[in-house]
Structures are given as structure tokens and as C-alpha cells.
Amino acid sequence: EKTAEIFLDFEREYDSGPQESHTLFSVEVQKEEFKSLWEKVKVSYEDVATNNVDEDSDEDSEEARLLFRNCRLGYISIAAQMGELSQSFSNENKRILVNSQLKILFHLVTVKSES
């Protein structure tokens, strides 16, 4: 449960932080950290699910299942956000590269951003 709580804290912090503060590199670091936490949550959940076989542990199993479900939903949401942000940075970097190449090769006017 402790790992799941750390995971959910990470999710809340990422969600509440300003998106403008991210860079391509900070997102990549956070993606690795987030993925590592997710792997730990899955292992913890599997341990609980396989070790709780008596009737007294039904309540604990249900609590663990709900906690895991919340973590899984959070993982999907944050991973998607991080992927979209990485893609956005990648697109912007390509636009900057193309503009600089056009300037160098043809002395053309830069291309305006779509957003």
C-alpha cells in the first residue's frame, strides 16, 4: 500500500503542476520514474492478491484491488499526458529545425506554428 500511495502522490503532483514548467528532458525523466513506480505497484498488488487466501483477508483484498485500480487509471492518464507532451515538444523541435534549415539554404521566411 505504501508504494501505491507514493504512486498516487506522484500522480497528484504531476496533475497539479504547471504544464509550462516541463521540458522535453524533464518529461523523459518523469516518465522513467513514473514507469518504475508503476512496476513496483504491480508487483505489490500481485503479492497481495496471491498471498490473501483466507476469508479474513477479503476486505484487505478488495481495498488492494480498488487501490490498484486507481493507480492503473492514474498511470494510463498521466502516461498519456506525458506522451502527448513529448510529442508536442518533438513537433516543435522539428519545426524549429526545418525553419533554421530553410533560412540557411534558401533564406526563406520562417513557418508559423499551427498552435
N, C-alpha and C positions, 0 to 999 in steps of 0.2 A: 504494500500500500504506500510505503514511503516513496518508492520510485514513481508511482503513479501521481502522487501529489506534486513531486518535483516537476514531472512532465506537464501537469496541468498548470503549474505556476509559470513554466516557460511559455506555454500557450497563451496565458493571460497577458504576460509581459509583452510578448510579440504583438498580440492583437491590440493592446492599448498604446503601444509606442508609435511615434510619428513615422509614417512611411518615408518621409523625405530624408530621414536620418540614415537610411540604408544606402549602401553602395553595393556594387557587384560583388566585391570581395567580402563584405560583412555578411551578405546573404549566403554566400557559399559556406562561410564558417558556421553560421547559424544552422544551415541545412544539415551539415555533418553532425553538429551537436544534437540537433533535434532527432535525426535518424538514430543516433546512438542511444538516446534516451528511449525512443520508441522500441528499439530492440530489447532493452532492459525491461520495459513494461511488459512486453510479450512473454519474455522468459518468466517474469514474476507471476503473471497470470497463469501460465501453463503449470507452474509449480503449485499454485493454489488449487487450480482445477483438478490436478491429478492427485493431490495429497488429501483433499477433503472428501472422504468417502463415507463418513458416519453421518447419522441423522442430525446430530447436534451442529454440524458444520453447514447445514443447508442455508442458514441465514448468512453466514460468512461467504458462502459460495455465491449467493445472489448479490450481495454487496460487492464482491470482487468482480462479478460479471458486469454489473452496472458501471462500476468504476472503469473497467476495461473498455466498455462500450463508449463511455465519454471520452476516454483517451483516444480511441480509434477514430471517432468523429473529429476530434480536435486535430489529430495527425493528418487526416485527409484534408481538412480545411486549411491548416497552416502550410502543409506541403504544397497545396495548390497555389496558395498566395505567394509562397516563395518562388515557385516555378514561374508564375506569371511575372513576378518582379524581375527574376533573372532574364526572362525572355525580353522584357521591356528594355533592360539595360543592354542586352545583346543587340537588339534592333537599333537602339540609339547609337551604340558604338559603330555599327555597320554604316549608319547614315553619316556619322562624322568622318569615317574612313573614306567613304565614297566622295563626300564633299571635298575633302582635302586632296584626294587623287584628281578630281575634276579640276580643281584650282591649279594644281601643279601641271597637269597635262594640257589643259585647254584654256586655262584662265577663264573658266565659266563661273556664273553666279551660283551660289550655294542653293541646295534644295531645301525648301522649308519643311519643318517637321509636320507630320499629319495631326498630331495631338494638340 
